[in-house]
Amino acid sequence: MDLFCLPTLDLAKKLLGMELIHESKDGLVSGYIVETEAYLGPEDRAAHSYGNRRTPRTEVMFHEAGTIYTYFIYGMHVCFNIVSGPFNKPEAVLIRALQPVKGMEKMRERRSKIKNDFQLTNGPGKLSKSMNFTLSDNGKKINESNIRIEEGFNVEERQIAAGPRIGIQYAEEAVHYPYRFWIKNNPYVSR
């Protein structure tokens, strides 16, 4: 079974420990996924596609599982998501944090004003800047472009913590859904 066709909550956990790789003209960078958030589409008030909202921004969420969904938040940070769920059911998994693996020098150049390496990728905007994800990646297919996911390290269920998602205060009851997953005690998890 295709990894990205897993139910969205399962995919959000399964991605933990996998290596996210971006190869561009200025080099290869990668990191192990250590934190994710699931968004369950039309029924989830926190999802951009809540109520089957179909806009130029959300259109890619209606595509096949494994499609990349990037967007701006606060007018300046890119967030990197992977579309999940069946075709025309707009669900996605936000990659919230990575543990850097390859290309750390390049990441440091891209995030030059940090105090320590934990700040390279411990949040969705930070990891997108370090990994050089942009709005031009929107609509690409994982593993069919210069962005891919490969096996990293095994994460057992007992190593995974779950809790409410971050930054969705507007989402009424969805604020409390435990759809954020992270590897316990990993120093790169967002704060």
Biotite code that builds the C-alpha atoms (Angstrom):
import biotite.structure as struc

atoms = struc.array([
    struc.Atom([0.000, 0.000, 0.000], chain_id="A", res_id=1, res_name="MET", atom_name="CA", element="C"),
    struc.Atom([1.212, 3.477, -0.853], chain_id="A", res_id=2, res_name="ASP", atom_name="CA", element="C"),
    struc.Atom([2.425, 5.241, 2.283], chain_id="A", res_id=3, res_name="LEU", atom_name="CA", element="C"),
    struc.Atom([0.495, 8.433, 1.529], chain_id="A", res_id=4, res_name="PHE", atom_name="CA", element="C"),
    struc.Atom([-2.809, 6.571, 1.141], chain_id="A", res_id=5, res_name="CYS", atom_name="CA", element="C"),
    struc.Atom([-2.855, 5.658, 4.825], chain_id="A", res_id=6, res_name="LEU", atom_name="CA", element="C"),
    struc.Atom([-5.628, 7.322, 6.838], chain_id="A", res_id=7, res_name="PRO", atom_name="CA", element="C"),
    struc.Atom([-4.410, 10.812, 7.726], chain_id="A", res_id=8, res_name="THR", atom_name="CA", element="C"),
    struc.Atom([-3.988, 10.251, 11.472], chain_id="A", res_id=9, res_name="LEU", atom_name="CA", element="C"),
    struc.Atom([-2.036, 7.041, 10.794], chain_id="A", res_id=10, res_name="ASP", atom_name="CA", element="C"),
    struc.Atom([0.135, 8.786, 8.202], chain_id="A", res_id=11, res_name="LEU", atom_name="CA", element="C"),
    struc.Atom([0.928, 11.618, 10.625], chain_id="A", res_id=12, res_name="ALA", atom_name="CA", element="C"),
    struc.Atom([2.389, 9.045, 13.044], chain_id="A", res_id=13, res_name="LYS", atom_name="CA", element="C"),
    struc.Atom([4.003, 6.859, 10.354], chain_id="A", res_id=14, res_name="LYS", atom_name="CA", element="C"),
    struc.Atom([5.975, 9.823, 8.987], chain_id="A", res_id=15, res_name="LEU", atom_name="CA", element="C"),
    struc.Atom([7.785, 10.241, 12.318], chain_id="A", res_id=16, res_name="LEU", atom_name="CA", element="C"),
    struc.Atom([11.376, 9.102, 11.940], chain_id="A", res_id=17, res_name="GLY", atom_name="CA", element="C"),
    struc.Atom([11.301, 9.211, 8.130], chain_id="A", res_id=18, res_name="MET", atom_name="CA", element="C"),
    struc.Atom([13.863, 11.305, 6.259], chain_id="A", res_id=19, res_name="GLU", atom_name="CA", element="C"),
    struc.Atom([12.560, 14.287, 4.280], chain_id="A", res_id=20, res_name="LEU", atom_name="CA", element="C"),
    struc.Atom([15.039, 15.216, 1.528], chain_id="A", res_id=21, res_name="ILE", atom_name="CA", element="C"),
    struc.Atom([15.220, 18.278, -0.713], chain_id="A", res_id=22, res_name="HIS", atom_name="CA", element="C"),
    struc.Atom([17.745, 18.334, -3.521], chain_id="A", res_id=23, res_name="GLU", atom_name="CA", element="C"),
    struc.Atom([18.128, 21.692, -5.256], chain_id="A", res_id=24, res_name="SER", atom_name="CA", element="C"),
    struc.Atom([20.710, 23.416, -7.411], chain_id="A", res_id=25, res_name="LYS", atom_name="CA", element="C"),
    struc.Atom([22.526, 24.647, -4.304], chain_id="A", res_id=26, res_name="ASP", atom_name="CA", element="C"),
    struc.Atom([22.793, 21.232, -2.652], chain_id="A", res_id=27, res_name="GLY", atom_name="CA", element="C"),
    struc.Atom([21.021, 18.503, -0.735], chain_id="A", res_id=28, res_name="LEU", atom_name="CA", element="C"),
    struc.Atom([19.499, 18.988, 2.701], chain_id="A", res_id=29, res_name="VAL", atom_name="CA", element="C"),
    struc.Atom([17.506, 16.533, 4.778], chain_id="A", res_id=30, res_name="SER", atom_name="CA", element="C"),
    struc.Atom([16.072, 15.858, 8.195], chain_id="A", res_id=31, res_name="GLY", atom_name="CA", element="C"),
    struc.Atom([14.217, 13.195, 10.133], chain_id="A", res_id=32, res_name="TYR", atom_name="CA", element="C"),
    struc.Atom([10.585, 14.114, 10.722], chain_id="A", res_id=33, res_name="ILE", atom_name="CA", element="C"),
    struc.Atom([10.061, 14.466, 14.479], chain_id="A", res_id=34, res_name="VAL", atom_name="CA", element="C"),
    struc.Atom([6.727, 16.321, 14.674], chain_id="A", res_id=35, res_name="GLU", atom_name="CA", element="C"),
    struc.Atom([3.565, 16.401, 12.544], chain_id="A", res_id=36, res_name="THR", atom_name="CA", element="C"),
    struc.Atom([-0.009, 17.689, 12.648], chain_id="A", res_id=37, res_name="GLU", atom_name="CA", element="C"),
    struc.Atom([-2.985, 16.072, 10.915], chain_id="A", res_id=38, res_name="ALA", atom_name="CA", element="C"),
    struc.Atom([-5.800, 18.041, 9.296], chain_id="A", res_id=39, res_name="TYR", atom_name="CA", element="C"),
    struc.Atom([-8.930, 16.072, 8.447], chain_id="A", res_id=40, res_name="LEU", atom_name="CA", element="C"),
    struc.Atom([-10.464, 18.214, 5.751], chain_id="A", res_id=41, res_name="GLY", atom_name="CA", element="C"),
    struc.Atom([-14.149, 19.086, 5.460], chain_id="A", res_id=42, res_name="PRO", atom_name="CA", element="C"),
    struc.Atom([-15.085, 17.991, 9.002], chain_id="A", res_id=43, res_name="GLU", atom_name="CA", element="C"),
    struc.Atom([-12.100, 19.642, 10.728], chain_id="A", res_id=44, res_name="ASP", atom_name="CA", element="C"),
    struc.Atom([-12.595, 23.337, 11.584], chain_id="A", res_id=45, res_name="ARG", atom_name="CA", element="C"),
    struc.Atom([-8.808, 23.805, 11.736], chain_id="A", res_id=46, res_name="ALA", atom_name="CA", element="C"),
    struc.Atom([-8.273, 22.598, 8.148], chain_id="A", res_id=47, res_name="ALA", atom_name="CA", element="C"),
    struc.Atom([-8.016, 25.106, 5.316], chain_id="A", res_id=48, res_name="HIS", atom_name="CA", element="C"),
    struc.Atom([-10.486, 22.877, 3.485], chain_id="A", res_id=49, res_name="SER", atom_name="CA", element="C"),
    struc.Atom([-13.104, 22.874, 6.259], chain_id="A", res_id=50, res_name="TYR", atom_name="CA", element="C"),
    struc.Atom([-16.599, 22.617, 4.785], chain_id="A", res_id=51, res_name="GLY", atom_name="CA", element="C"),
    struc.Atom([-15.062, 21.536, 1.448], chain_id="A", res_id=52, res_name="ASN", atom_name="CA", element="C"),
    struc.Atom([-13.753, 25.091, 0.954], chain_id="A", res_id=53, res_name="ARG", atom_name="CA", element="C"),
    struc.Atom([-12.215, 25.068, -2.502], chain_id="A", res_id=54, res_name="ARG", atom_name="CA", element="C"),
    struc.Atom([-10.104, 28.128, -3.309], chain_id="A", res_id=55, res_name="THR", atom_name="CA", element="C"),
    struc.Atom([-6.983, 28.713, -5.413], chain_id="A", res_id=56, res_name="PRO", atom_name="CA", element="C"),
    struc.Atom([-4.985, 28.196, -2.187], chain_id="A", res_id=57, res_name="ARG", atom_name="CA", element="C"),
    struc.Atom([-6.703, 24.938, -1.147], chain_id="A", res_id=58, res_name="THR", atom_name="CA", element="C"),
    struc.Atom([-7.191, 23.403, -4.602], chain_id="A", res_id=59, res_name="GLU", atom_name="CA", element="C"),
    struc.Atom([-4.069, 21.241, -4.282], chain_id="A", res_id=60, res_name="VAL", atom_name="CA", element="C"),
    struc.Atom([-5.545, 19.627, -1.149], chain_id="A", res_id=61, res_name="MET", atom_name="CA", element="C"),
    struc.Atom([-8.148, 17.982, -3.384], chain_id="A", res_id=62, res_name="PHE", atom_name="CA", element="C"),
    struc.Atom([-5.403, 16.254, -5.412], chain_id="A", res_id=63, res_name="HIS", atom_name="CA", element="C"),
    struc.Atom([-3.923, 12.785, -4.974], chain_id="A", res_id=64, res_name="GLU", atom_name="CA", element="C"),
    struc.Atom([-2.315, 11.698, -1.725], chain_id="A", res_id=65, res_name="ALA", atom_name="CA", element="C"),
    struc.Atom([1.414, 12.456, -1.772], chain_id="A", res_id=66, res_name="GLY", atom_name="CA", element="C"),
    struc.Atom([0.985, 15.892, -3.357], chain_id="A", res_id=67, res_name="THR", atom_name="CA", element="C"),
    struc.Atom([2.883, 18.733, -1.685], chain_id="A", res_id=68, res_name="ILE", atom_name="CA", element="C"),
    struc.Atom([0.817, 21.588, -0.254], chain_id="A", res_id=69, res_name="TYR", atom_name="CA", element="C"),
    struc.Atom([2.792, 24.733, 0.620], chain_id="A", res_id=70, res_name="THR", atom_name="CA", element="C"),
    struc.Atom([1.326, 28.040, 1.744], chain_id="A", res_id=71, res_name="TYR", atom_name="CA", element="C"),
    struc.Atom([2.283, 31.260, 3.513], chain_id="A", res_id=72, res_name="PHE", atom_name="CA", element="C"),
    struc.Atom([1.385, 31.989, 7.118], chain_id="A", res_id=73, res_name="ILE", atom_name="CA", element="C"),
    struc.Atom([1.654, 35.476, 8.622], chain_id="A", res_id=74, res_name="TYR", atom_name="CA", element="C"),
    struc.Atom([2.604, 36.666, 5.132], chain_id="A", res_id=75, res_name="GLY", atom_name="CA", element="C"),
    struc.Atom([6.188, 35.488, 5.509], chain_id="A", res_id=76, res_name="MET", atom_name="CA", element="C"),
    struc.Atom([6.633, 31.835, 6.501], chain_id="A", res_id=77, res_name="HIS", atom_name="CA", element="C"),
    struc.Atom([6.089, 28.829, 4.247], chain_id="A", res_id=78, res_name="VAL", atom_name="CA", element="C"),
    struc.Atom([4.478, 25.710, 5.700], chain_id="A", res_id=79, res_name="CYS", atom_name="CA", element="C"),
    struc.Atom([5.126, 22.307, 4.126], chain_id="A", res_id=80, res_name="PHE", atom_name="CA", element="C"),
    struc.Atom([2.310, 19.738, 4.049], chain_id="A", res_id=81, res_name="ASN", atom_name="CA", element="C"),
    struc.Atom([1.670, 16.405, 2.390], chain_id="A", res_id=82, res_name="ILE", atom_name="CA", element="C"),
    struc.Atom([-1.814, 15.799, 1.009], chain_id="A", res_id=83, res_name="VAL", atom_name="CA", element="C"),
    struc.Atom([-3.345, 12.616, 2.365], chain_id="A", res_id=84, res_name="SER", atom_name="CA", element="C"),
    struc.Atom([-6.666, 10.879, 2.228], chain_id="A", res_id=85, res_name="GLY", atom_name="CA", element="C"),
    struc.Atom([-8.546, 9.830, -0.884], chain_id="A", res_id=86, res_name="PRO", atom_name="CA", element="C"),
    struc.Atom([-8.664, 11.945, -4.060], chain_id="A", res_id=87, res_name="PHE", atom_name="CA", element="C"),
    struc.Atom([-11.146, 14.831, -3.645], chain_id="A", res_id=88, res_name="ASN", atom_name="CA", element="C"),
    struc.Atom([-11.145, 14.482, 0.171], chain_id="A", res_id=89, res_name="LYS", atom_name="CA", element="C"),
    struc.Atom([-8.867, 17.387, 1.134], chain_id="A", res_id=90, res_name="PRO", atom_name="CA", element="C"),
    struc.Atom([-6.795, 16.194, 4.087], chain_id="A", res_id=91, res_name="GLU", atom_name="CA", element="C"),
    struc.Atom([-3.133, 16.878, 4.826], chain_id="A", res_id=92, res_name="ALA", atom_name="CA", element="C"),
    struc.Atom([-0.273, 16.392, 7.264], chain_id="A", res_id=93, res_name="VAL", atom_name="CA", element="C"),
    struc.Atom([1.773, 19.438, 8.251], chain_id="A", res_id=94, res_name="LEU", atom_name="CA", element="C"),
    struc.Atom([5.444, 18.714, 8.878], chain_id="A", res_id=95, res_name="ILE", atom_name="CA", element="C"),
    struc.Atom([6.112, 20.717, 12.061], chain_id="A", res_id=96, res_name="ARG", atom_name="CA", element="C"),
    struc.Atom([9.722, 19.838, 12.950], chain_id="A", res_id=97, res_name="ALA", atom_name="CA", element="C"),
    struc.Atom([12.772, 17.988, 11.659], chain_id="A", res_id=98, res_name="LEU", atom_name="CA", element="C"),
    struc.Atom([16.000, 16.716, 13.160], chain_id="A", res_id=99, res_name="GLN", atom_name="CA", element="C"),
    struc.Atom([18.663, 17.842, 10.628], chain_id="A", res_id=100, res_name="PRO", atom_name="CA", element="C"),
    struc.Atom([20.627, 15.061, 8.951], chain_id="A", res_id=101, res_name="VAL", atom_name="CA", element="C"),
    struc.Atom([22.363, 16.322, 5.803], chain_id="A", res_id=102, res_name="LYS", atom_name="CA", element="C"),
    struc.Atom([23.367, 19.789, 4.637], chain_id="A", res_id=103, res_name="GLY", atom_name="CA", element="C"),
    struc.Atom([23.503, 21.475, 8.031], chain_id="A", res_id=104, res_name="MET", atom_name="CA", element="C"),
    struc.Atom([25.983, 24.089, 6.761], chain_id="A", res_id=105, res_name="GLU", atom_name="CA", element="C"),
    struc.Atom([23.496, 25.077, 4.054], chain_id="A", res_id=106, res_name="LYS", atom_name="CA", element="C"),
    struc.Atom([20.718, 25.207, 6.670], chain_id="A", res_id=107, res_name="MET", atom_name="CA", element="C"),
    struc.Atom([22.849, 27.475, 8.882], chain_id="A", res_id=108, res_name="ARG", atom_name="CA", element="C"),
    struc.Atom([23.416, 29.823, 5.920], chain_id="A", res_id=109, res_name="GLU", atom_name="CA", element="C"),
    struc.Atom([19.677, 30.021, 5.288], chain_id="A", res_id=110, res_name="ARG", atom_name="CA", element="C"),
    struc.Atom([18.916, 30.646, 8.988], chain_id="A", res_id=111, res_name="ARG", atom_name="CA", element="C"),
    struc.Atom([21.938, 32.775, 9.851], chain_id="A", res_id=112, res_name="SER", atom_name="CA", element="C"),
    struc.Atom([20.504, 34.492, 12.943], chain_id="A", res_id=113, res_name="LYS", atom_name="CA", element="C"),
    struc.Atom([19.973, 31.470, 15.177], chain_id="A", res_id=114, res_name="ILE", atom_name="CA", element="C"),
    struc.Atom([21.487, 30.815, 18.597], chain_id="A", res_id=115, res_name="LYS", atom_name="CA", element="C"),
    struc.Atom([21.874, 27.042, 18.241], chain_id="A", res_id=116, res_name="ASN", atom_name="CA", element="C"),
    struc.Atom([21.223, 24.224, 15.768], chain_id="A", res_id=117, res_name="ASP", atom_name="CA", element="C"),
    struc.Atom([17.956, 23.223, 17.469], chain_id="A", res_id=118, res_name="PHE", atom_name="CA", element="C"),
    struc.Atom([16.472, 26.411, 16.017], chain_id="A", res_id=119, res_name="GLN", atom_name="CA", element="C"),
    struc.Atom([17.221, 25.334, 12.450], chain_id="A", res_id=120, res_name="LEU", atom_name="CA", element="C"),
    struc.Atom([14.132, 23.161, 12.079], chain_id="A", res_id=121, res_name="THR", atom_name="CA", element="C"),
    struc.Atom([12.068, 23.218, 15.308], chain_id="A", res_id=122, res_name="ASN", atom_name="CA", element="C"),
    struc.Atom([8.951, 24.730, 13.763], chain_id="A", res_id=123, res_name="GLY", atom_name="CA", element="C"),
    struc.Atom([7.153, 24.682, 10.412], chain_id="A", res_id=124, res_name="PRO", atom_name="CA", element="C"),
    struc.Atom([8.405, 28.055, 9.140], chain_id="A", res_id=125, res_name="GLY", atom_name="CA", element="C"),
    struc.Atom([11.934, 27.406, 10.362], chain_id="A", res_id=126, res_name="LYS", atom_name="CA", element="C"),
    struc.Atom([12.212, 23.999, 8.712], chain_id="A", res_id=127, res_name="LEU", atom_name="CA", element="C"),
    struc.Atom([10.821, 25.362, 5.433], chain_id="A", res_id=128, res_name="SER", atom_name="CA", element="C"),
    struc.Atom([13.462, 28.093, 5.398], chain_id="A", res_id=129, res_name="LYS", atom_name="CA", element="C"),
    struc.Atom([16.260, 25.656, 6.300], chain_id="A", res_id=130, res_name="SER", atom_name="CA", element="C"),
    struc.Atom([15.075, 23.127, 3.713], chain_id="A", res_id=131, res_name="MET", atom_name="CA", element="C"),
    struc.Atom([14.421, 25.860, 1.107], chain_id="A", res_id=132, res_name="ASN", atom_name="CA", element="C"),
    struc.Atom([10.771, 24.907, 0.590], chain_id="A", res_id=133, res_name="PHE", atom_name="CA", element="C"),
    struc.Atom([8.864, 27.596, -1.277], chain_id="A", res_id=134, res_name="THR", atom_name="CA", element="C"),
    struc.Atom([5.438, 28.239, -2.756], chain_id="A", res_id=135, res_name="LEU", atom_name="CA", element="C"),
    struc.Atom([6.824, 26.908, -6.055], chain_id="A", res_id=136, res_name="SER", atom_name="CA", element="C"),
    struc.Atom([6.854, 23.413, -4.487], chain_id="A", res_id=137, res_name="ASP", atom_name="CA", element="C"),
    struc.Atom([3.058, 23.532, -4.175], chain_id="A", res_id=138, res_name="ASN", atom_name="CA", element="C"),
    struc.Atom([1.468, 20.796, -6.298], chain_id="A", res_id=139, res_name="GLY", atom_name="CA", element="C"),
    struc.Atom([4.628, 18.707, -6.796], chain_id="A", res_id=140, res_name="LYS", atom_name="CA", element="C"),
    struc.Atom([4.438, 15.016, -5.997], chain_id="A", res_id=141, res_name="LYS", atom_name="CA", element="C"),
    struc.Atom([6.655, 13.628, -3.244], chain_id="A", res_id=142, res_name="ILE", atom_name="CA", element="C"),
    struc.Atom([9.187, 11.140, -4.641], chain_id="A", res_id=143, res_name="ASN", atom_name="CA", element="C"),
    struc.Atom([8.460, 12.277, -8.225], chain_id="A", res_id=144, res_name="GLU", atom_name="CA", element="C"),
    struc.Atom([10.301, 15.582, -7.880], chain_id="A", res_id=145, res_name="SER", atom_name="CA", element="C"),
    struc.Atom([13.384, 16.933, -6.129], chain_id="A", res_id=146, res_name="ASN", atom_name="CA", element="C"),
    struc.Atom([11.624, 16.348, -2.792], chain_id="A", res_id=147, res_name="ILE", atom_name="CA", element="C"),
    struc.Atom([11.382, 12.840, -1.422], chain_id="A", res_id=148, res_name="ARG", atom_name="CA", element="C"),
    struc.Atom([10.821, 10.811, 1.707], chain_id="A", res_id=149, res_name="ILE", atom_name="CA", element="C"),
    struc.Atom([12.913, 7.763, 2.575], chain_id="A", res_id=150, res_name="GLU", atom_name="CA", element="C"),
    struc.Atom([13.143, 5.383, 5.499], chain_id="A", res_id=151, res_name="GLU", atom_name="CA", element="C"),
    struc.Atom([14.942, 6.970, 8.419], chain_id="A", res_id=152, res_name="GLY", atom_name="CA", element="C"),
    struc.Atom([14.779, 5.346, 11.837], chain_id="A", res_id=153, res_name="PHE", atom_name="CA", element="C"),
    struc.Atom([12.079, 3.231, 13.428], chain_id="A", res_id=154, res_name="ASN", atom_name="CA", element="C"),
    struc.Atom([9.750, 4.952, 15.884], chain_id="A", res_id=155, res_name="VAL", atom_name="CA", element="C"),
    struc.Atom([7.687, 2.701, 18.137], chain_id="A", res_id=156, res_name="GLU", atom_name="CA", element="C"),
    struc.Atom([4.181, 3.654, 19.268], chain_id="A", res_id=157, res_name="GLU", atom_name="CA", element="C"),
    struc.Atom([5.374, 4.098, 22.876], chain_id="A", res_id=158, res_name="ARG", atom_name="CA", element="C"),
    struc.Atom([7.847, 6.770, 21.682], chain_id="A", res_id=159, res_name="GLN", atom_name="CA", element="C"),
    struc.Atom([5.073, 8.921, 20.179], chain_id="A", res_id=160, res_name="ILE", atom_name="CA", element="C"),
    struc.Atom([3.284, 11.648, 22.124], chain_id="A", res_id=161, res_name="ALA", atom_name="CA", element="C"),
    struc.Atom([0.015, 13.194, 20.990], chain_id="A", res_id=162, res_name="ALA", atom_name="CA", element="C"),
    struc.Atom([-1.655, 16.466, 21.891], chain_id="A", res_id=163, res_name="GLY", atom_name="CA", element="C"),
    struc.Atom([-3.578, 19.466, 20.580], chain_id="A", res_id=164, res_name="PRO", atom_name="CA", element="C"),
    struc.Atom([-2.381, 21.264, 17.471], chain_id="A", res_id=165, res_name="ARG", atom_name="CA", element="C"),
    struc.Atom([-0.672, 24.637, 17.766], chain_id="A", res_id=166, res_name="ILE", atom_name="CA", element="C"),
    struc.Atom([-1.824, 28.054, 16.535], chain_id="A", res_id=167, res_name="GLY", atom_name="CA", element="C"),
    struc.Atom([-5.452, 27.234, 15.694], chain_id="A", res_id=168, res_name="ILE", atom_name="CA", element="C"),
    struc.Atom([-7.314, 29.187, 18.388], chain_id="A", res_id=169, res_name="GLN", atom_name="CA", element="C"),
    struc.Atom([-10.029, 30.106, 15.845], chain_id="A", res_id=170, res_name="TYR", atom_name="CA", element="C"),
    struc.Atom([-11.048, 26.472, 15.322], chain_id="A", res_id=171, res_name="ALA", atom_name="CA", element="C"),
    struc.Atom([-13.681, 26.110, 18.084], chain_id="A", res_id=172, res_name="GLU", atom_name="CA", element="C"),
    struc.Atom([-13.881, 22.471, 19.282], chain_id="A", res_id=173, res_name="GLU", atom_name="CA", element="C"),
    struc.Atom([-11.079, 21.436, 16.884], chain_id="A", res_id=174, res_name="ALA", atom_name="CA", element="C"),
    struc.Atom([-8.604, 23.322, 19.090], chain_id="A", res_id=175, res_name="VAL", atom_name="CA", element="C"),
    struc.Atom([-8.626, 20.352, 21.456], chain_id="A", res_id=176, res_name="HIS", atom_name="CA", element="C"),
    struc.Atom([-8.274, 17.471, 18.977], chain_id="A", res_id=177, res_name="TYR", atom_name="CA", element="C"),
    struc.Atom([-5.085, 15.502, 19.750], chain_id="A", res_id=178, res_name="PRO", atom_name="CA", element="C"),
    struc.Atom([-3.885, 15.555, 16.134], chain_id="A", res_id=179, res_name="TYR", atom_name="CA", element="C"),
    struc.Atom([-0.300, 16.721, 16.778], chain_id="A", res_id=180, res_name="ARG", atom_name="CA", element="C"),
    struc.Atom([2.244, 13.919, 17.073], chain_id="A", res_id=181, res_name="PHE", atom_name="CA", element="C"),
    struc.Atom([5.891, 14.081, 18.094], chain_id="A", res_id=182, res_name="TRP", atom_name="CA", element="C"),
    struc.Atom([8.767, 11.894, 19.148], chain_id="A", res_id=183, res_name="ILE", atom_name="CA", element="C"),
    struc.Atom([9.054, 12.121, 22.925], chain_id="A", res_id=184, res_name="LYS", atom_name="CA", element="C"),
    struc.Atom([12.156, 13.874, 24.265], chain_id="A", res_id=185, res_name="ASN", atom_name="CA", element="C"),
    struc.Atom([13.444, 14.868, 20.815], chain_id="A", res_id=186, res_name="ASN", atom_name="CA", element="C"),
    struc.Atom([15.173, 18.251, 21.192], chain_id="A", res_id=187, res_name="PRO", atom_name="CA", element="C"),
    struc.Atom([14.058, 19.414, 17.722], chain_id="A", res_id=188, res_name="TYR", atom_name="CA", element="C"),
    struc.Atom([10.327, 19.305, 18.496], chain_id="A", res_id=189, res_name="VAL", atom_name="CA", element="C"),
    struc.Atom([8.788, 22.801, 18.362], chain_id="A", res_id=190, res_name="SER", atom_name="CA", element="C"),
    struc.Atom([8.113, 24.632, 21.608], chain_id="A", res_id=191, res_name="ARG", atom_name="CA", element="C"),
])
